[in-house]
Amino acid sequence: MKMDWFIFAIGAMIFLAAMFLLEKHVLNLKVDSLVLLMYVFLFAAIFCFIYMMITKTPMGLNKIPLILIVIAAIFAFAGNLFLLKSITLSPN
């Protein structure tokens, strides 16, 4: 049984922990959580686009996957907004 997924899971955990710590630091600097969220998504989209261009990943989608991705994006936005608000309001 290959355990390649485990390496990626550990990497994801490390990168997400670093992201959350940096976001908490930015929020402690009194940056509005909505502004932080906009910039995080903006730069993530730019980095993703560059990576897709380098790897020559096709970007075309059919209607149904596109609709599902839009819905997922709404959930991602709302979930991240709630997360950042909770981090802002946390005492430590």
Contacts in CASP RR format, 6 or more apart in sequence:
PFRMAT RR
TARGET T0000
AUTHOR 0000-0000-0000
METHOD contacts of the structure
MODEL  1
MKMDWFIFAIGAMIFLAAMFLLEKHVLNLKVDSLVLLMYVFLFAAIFCFI
YMMITKTPMGLNKIPLILIVIAAIFAFAGNLFLLKSITLSPN
20 87 0 8 1.000
23 36 0 8 1.000
23 40 0 8 1.000
23 84 0 8 1.000
23 87 0 8 1.000
24 87 0 8 1.000
26 36 0 8 1.000
27 33 0 8 1.000
27 36 0 8 1.000
27 84 0 8 1.000
27 87 0 8 1.000
27 88 0 8 1.000
33 81 0 8 1.000
33 84 0 8 1.000
33 85 0 8 1.000
33 87 0 8 1.000
33 88 0 8 1.000
34 81 0 8 1.000
36 84 0 8 1.000
37 77 0 8 1.000
37 80 0 8 1.000
37 81 0 8 1.000
37 84 0 8 1.000
40 80 0 8 1.000
41 77 0 8 1.000
41 80 0 8 1.000
51 57 0 8 1.000
52 59 0 8 1.000
61 69 0 8 1.000
END
